[in-house]
Amino acid sequence: MSDADTTQQAQIQYDTKHVYFYLPRISEDESDVPDNIDLGAILRLGGYCELEEKANDIAEDTEHYYPEKHIEDEGGVASEDVYQKAAGPSPQSSHGILLACDGRMLVKAGEKYYMQTGDQNIDVEGDYELETTGKIDMSAEGTVKIESGTNQSITLDAGSETGTIYIQGKEQQTKILGHSYELITENSYEVVHANRYEFFAGGKVEMVTGGCLEMNLAAICSISLSAALEMNLLINIEIATIEASYKKIEFDIAEMKVVVPATKAEIAELKTDMTGLGTRISDVQADVTPLQTKTSEIEVAARELKTDLGEFKMSTTNAMVAMSNMIVNM
């Protein structure tokens, strides 16, 4: 069949409320007779035409005319709804457009391209590429799902690692094989300008193989409601708030010797109440040289004072004690 013959396939039938232009598939073998049902290219306006009705008898031809999703939604290749509702829900009054071909379909708009529809299904059997020199805005009133195939990855790349990826939401959940993971291969910095709350309903294991520096510039409260085990296999240095005044201190850990020279003690307004005090001192030796004690207004109330001194020895040189109005009742 020549091209002149195939152009005569264009028909206008106003009684069936459709117009179509049909070019059957041309076989590479010129001796073959073209199939008037098998698709080459067709453009149909209005309701379904007789070519679509004939193609419905053969599953393979039906798949040439219509997308698989349409065939599935209308009951499968054996259903008459596949072609009767190809233009819309009503075979008598619906008007639609059928555009199908077995080659390439090219659409080019030099200025703008608009498409508005109800539900949309795009089934790409091969690769799908979307490229633009401007920005891409995507929004949905419902949920958004991005899913790759089995053992396939999803990559989000902002400017070949030169841009920033912003994720905004009420919360974020990451689930990998039932577990959550975070892998950081470079230096990471985190600055939080707000209160932070963490709650762990399960166990927590934390391992640091490098140096660790933690600074707390505010009050710290730590409460453990269960058993706690802390092991430091190397050196652990902990520094809290310290207020101290040292003159000279020597520590000999082997002999546990403490030498504190030039010690001076002053006690003012000392009051001691002792009730039921029992003291037993054995082998006590006190050697005090240049002892100077200033005591002002010492009041001691001792009831039932009992002192048992065995082998008590006391040596005092140049000691002076001045007491006024002292009454002792025993």
Secondary structure, 3 states (H helix, E strand, C coil): CCHHHHHHHCEEEHHHCEEEEEECCCCCCCCCCCCCCCCCEEEEEECCCHHHHHHCCCHHHHHHHCCHHHHHHCCCCCCCHHHHCCCCCCCCCCCEEEEEECCCCCCCCCCCCCCCCCCCCCCCCCCCCCCCCCCCCCCCCCCCCCCCCCCCCCCCCCCCCCCCCCCCCCCCCCCECCECCCCCCCCCCCCCCCCCCCCCCCCCCCCCCCCCCCCCCCCCCCCCCCCCCCCCCCCCCCCCCCCCCCCCCEEECCCCEEECCCCCCCCCCCEEEEECCEEEEECCEEEECCCCCCCCCCEEEEECCEEEEECCEEEECCCCCCCCCCCCCC
